[in-house]
Amino acid sequence: MKNWKMGLITIIIIILTACGSNKYEAVAINEEVDICVICNMQVKDDAFATQLTTKDGKNYKFDDIGCMNEWKKQNGTENIGMDYVRDYNDKEWIEFDKAFYVYEKSIRTPMAYGIVSFKDKKSADTFIEEQGIGTILTAADLANHEWLQNEEMMNMDMSDEGHSHEMTDDSVQNHDMNEDSDHNE
Amino acid sequence: MKKECLQLINVKQSKAFLLGTLILIILCITIYDLDPSIAAASSSADQNSATPLQPLIDEASEGSVLFLPEGDYAGPIIVDKKITIVGKGKVNVINTKNKPAIEISANNAALKNLSISHTYQGREAGVLVKADYVILKGLTIHTEGYGIMLRDAHYNLIQNNIIRGAQVESLENVNKGNGIDLYQSNHNEIQNNQISYVMDAIYIENSQYANVESNQIGKVRYAIHCMYVNRSSVLNNVGENNVTGAMVMGVKNSTISGNTFRKQDGNVNAQGMLLFDVQDSLIENNTLEGNRVGIYIQNSSNNQINKNAVNKNFVGIQSLSSKDNVIEFNDFISNVIEAVAMESMNNKMQYNYWDSFQGIDVEGDGHSDVSYHINPFYQNLVQRNSSYQLFFQSPGLSFLSDMFTQDKNTWSRDESPSMHINNQAFIKTSESNAKSGFVFITGILLFVSAIYTILYLGVRRS
């Protein structure tokens, strides 16, 4: 009897371990709890969401492909098991390397990187045709992409002196501002 | 026999008394907890009986004022000339189509005292402004999409409006549209609006010189969400029960002052204020109370973070990869973890009040002579494996934290913490005082009932 029980437990353990060894599947987005690892914004369950799973099984989600790129810059790509982007039209998860990308700075994405992804070249071409803007990129092209964020309006007149904004006349603050540079040595 | 009878009555009476007290207390608590949110308005969207509005606008002459008598009007409409539309009494503009209920494409147009029901679920807005010098005042917008949308629209005034999405229980089902949404729009004034049940109450992207002042925001995802904003100010707004009060991202040369963000604790990622990639800005006199994280500072530099009251949060201030900020005269009171800092060097942190810190002030200048160090050990651990949060404040972890002190000079630290609370005024104005009266009365009631129970129902020595 005891042996039989032990056998059952062993089988259960084996089954559980087998479940664990699943290879880097894309994980569903849960809007309630998922935030972008880089920028802390909520990850919406939309076409801009991306994710990657590291070789030690940790999954990271991003609200914009630009944030995933930022993560890769910080952590390198050697340890990535698989990275996924989404098809712009049907939100299907696609492997990063197999997707086609369209970039145009005026395309609005959560972090304004202006890149959307497609599962095949045809749908990417259709998107460019419909919108009348954008250039097509492959995953390899993205390696040389500049990853600029569209913030041109914000910097329209760059007579920027840094501290030129509305500060209150509080003497304490002004004092701090002057001291700021000395302090950072 | 008589004595027993008397005792029985006594017991009965006191039971009734206890029950009464209990009911009273429960009643008090219920009344207190009732949310002062605006009751859902009943907009009976009967578009068929509505008067078409577009012809009235087409007939109106340039520069005139169009007074609308009380009643229902049918949208969508386009205002393409400089006119002022004023509602006399209850004027309801109803739109069920996938178009903005009211689109304004003419400079100097104005809408006043209208109610707008925009019931199409989508990416269109109750009011779309594509012009300059437009005034939107006293509008009540019920929307299933966006509330007010500004596109390449400058120098507009949005004042005293009420914007509400469909009421929902959880964030997952919240309206997909934003309350007030600015894109590439400069010099806009957004004042005294009440916004609830939308995604982001006030969303500003790629704009300059926005002034967001004295708005009241509740039950939304992010109360104020700035993306790539320059030279703007966010002043005296109040946000409650949102996921995050102010989501400030990619912002330069701006002022965030006098805002109150409270009770942002309904979501695991809730924050009072998140500063991400914020440069050269002033963040002062804000009250951040009862949030999961009070202030989260990430990739931000050269900011002044002064005189904020950070109370009753799980984490008071959290900083990551942020440099050269000045963090002074803030009060950190009753936070579970006061401060967490990683990769944050060269910040000038001093004169803050940390209520759990015990300093020594020999000189008597009100500032401690010993500095307050923020140990990053726990944060490092949790970042690698979030399950270790289970060991929060366990003896083992405290012991380990104390062991790993070899790079103490690279930690963030408050050079000379304040020995007393910096901003008394904030503590007084905060809700806690109003609440304490209630607590006092409840306490008295409980005390009296306890005395009564002990004296009259206690076991008799016989």
HADDOCK unambig.tbl for C-alpha pairs under 7 A between the chains (distance, minus, plus):
assign (segid A and resid 31 and name CA) (segid B and resid 172 and name CA) 6.24 0.50 0.50
assign (segid A and resid 32 and name CA) (segid B and resid 171 and name CA) 6.45 0.50 0.50
assign (segid A and resid 32 and name CA) (segid B and resid 172 and name CA) 6.18 0.50 0.50
assign (segid A and resid 33 and name CA) (segid B and resid 268 and name CA) 6.33 0.50 0.50
assign (segid A and resid 33 and name CA) (segid B and resid 269 and name CA) 6.77 0.50 0.50
assign (segid A and resid 39 and name CA) (segid B and resid 276 and name CA) 6.94 0.50 0.50
assign (segid A and resid 151 and name CA) (segid B and resid 206 and name CA) 5.50 0.50 0.50
assign (segid A and resid 151 and name CA) (segid B and resid 228 and name CA) 5.84 0.50 0.50
assign (segid A and resid 153 and name CA) (segid B and resid 184 and name CA) 6.07 0.50 0.50
assign (segid A and resid 153 and name CA) (segid B and resid 206 and name CA) 5.44 0.50 0.50
assign (segid A and resid 153 and name CA) (segid B and resid 207 and name CA) 5.99 0.50 0.50
assign (segid A and resid 154 and name CA) (segid B and resid 206 and name CA) 5.10 0.50 0.50
assign (segid A and resid 154 and name CA) (segid B and resid 207 and name CA) 5.09 0.50 0.50
assign (segid A and resid 154 and name CA) (segid B and resid 208 and name CA) 5.59 0.50 0.50
assign (segid A and resid 154 and name CA) (segid B and resid 228 and name CA) 6.20 0.50 0.50
assign (segid A and resid 154 and name CA) (segid B and resid 229 and name CA) 5.69 0.50 0.50
assign (segid A and resid 154 and name CA) (segid B and resid 230 and name CA) 5.56 0.50 0.50
assign (segid A and resid 162 and name CA) (segid B and resid 253 and name CA) 6.67 0.50 0.50
assign (segid A and resid 162 and name CA) (segid B and resid 280 and name CA) 5.93 0.50 0.50
assign (segid A and resid 163 and name CA) (segid B and resid 253 and name CA) 6.77 0.50 0.50
assign (segid A and resid 163 and name CA) (segid B and resid 280 and name CA) 6.13 0.50 0.50
assign (segid A and resid 165 and name CA) (segid B and resid 231 and name CA) 6.40 0.50 0.50
assign (segid A and resid 165 and name CA) (segid B and resid 253 and name CA) 5.31 0.50 0.50
assign (segid A and resid 165 and name CA) (segid B and resid 254 and name CA) 6.52 0.50 0.50
assign (segid A and resid 166 and name CA) (segid B and resid 255 and name CA) 6.99 0.50 0.50
assign (segid A and resid 184 and name CA) (segid B and resid 324 and name CA) 6.90 0.50 0.50
assign (segid A and resid 184 and name CA) (segid B and resid 346 and name CA) 5.74 0.50 0.50
